[in-house]
Structures are given as C-alpha cells and as structure tokens.
Amino acid sequence: MIKPYKKNVGRNIYWINHKLYTSDTIDVNIGGWTIETASRKELGLAAWCGGDMGYIPDERFIFNKFNGTWVTVTSKEIIDQRVNEEKAKLKNE
C-alpha cells in the first residue's frame, strides 16, 4: 500500500510575499520548495535558488508621485540593468 504522503514527493509548494522596499516601492516575490522526502516524522524540502546576483524581486511596483500611477519593473529589467552596470565597470577598468 502506498502512503498518501509518499505520493507528494517531487511536488512543489509555492509562496508569494510582498515587501515594502521604500515608502513608494513595493517588491513582490514568488518562490517555493520542492518536496524531496516525506515520512511520518520528517519532511525534506529543497528551497528554490534566487540566483547569485543579489536581491532581485520578481516584480517591483514604484509609485509615480507626479501622475499618481504605479510603474511596473520586471525582474528581467532589473537583471539587464545590473548586467549593464557590471559591463560598464569592466569597461572602465
């Protein structure tokens, strides 16, 4: 007989949270864990890696005070900006 908890090995557990980055900026992050092992006494989880470029939110919302709207910045845009900054540093060395 297969135990119900054994059927969950390999499944993902997702989470979503938000962080008030500054008074006019909200970061939204989505992540998760993968169930590696499951038994009556223990649950082994593998945390998803966020990468090695430092903190990068999945989505950033910045409030534009001039026109009262929210501007969206994606994680790809932030990564591209960081890559360009690193290229500029290397070029100036």
N, C-alpha and C positions, 0 to 999 in steps of 0.2 A: 504494500500500500504506500503511495506517495503522500508525504505530509504536505499540507497546504503551504507551509512556509518555504518548503524546498522549491515549489513552483515559481517563487518570486526571485530566485537567483538570476541575475542579469537584467532585472528591471531597473528603471530609473525612478528616482524621487526628485521632483523639481521643486525649486523655491524661487520666490520673487520678493525683492525688497526695494525700498527706496531710501535715499539718504539726502538730507538737506545739506548740500555741499557748501553753499554760501547762502546769504539771505535771498538771493534771486536765482539760485541754481539748484535743480533737483536732479539727482542721478538715480536711474533705475537699473537694477541688476537682476539677471536671471541666471540661475545656476542649478547645480544638482549633485547628486551622488548616485552611484550605481551599486546595487546590492551584490556583493561578492560572495558572501556566505550567509547562511541562515540556519539557525538551530533554535531549540527552545531556550537556551541560555545565552546565546550570543548572536549579534548581527554585525557582519563585517561590511563596511561601506568604503567605496573608493570615491574620494572627492574629485570633482572636475577641476582641472587646472585652468587658471585665468591667463596663463602666459607669463612671459618674463620681461614684459615692457613696463612693469609697474602697474599702478592702479588705472584701469580703463573701464568706465561703466559701459553697459550695453546700450544705453540711451541717456542722453543728457538734455534736460529742458532748461532753457535760460529765458528769464522774463525780460522782455524789452520794455523798459520804462517809458520810452518815448511814444510808442503807439499802443501800449497795453496788450501785447500779444506774446505768446510763448514761441521761442525758436527751438527747433529740434536739431541736435547734433548727434550723429550716429557714432558707434564705436569705430567703424571703418574710417570716418573722417578724422577722429582723434588719432588713430593709428597712423594714418597718412601724414598728419601734421607732425607727429613725433619722428617718423622716418625722415621727413624733410628736414627737421631740426638737426637730427644726427648727421645727415649728409652735409648740411651746411657747416657743422662743427668740423667734420673731417676735411672739408674743402679748405677751411681757414687754417688748418694746422700745417 
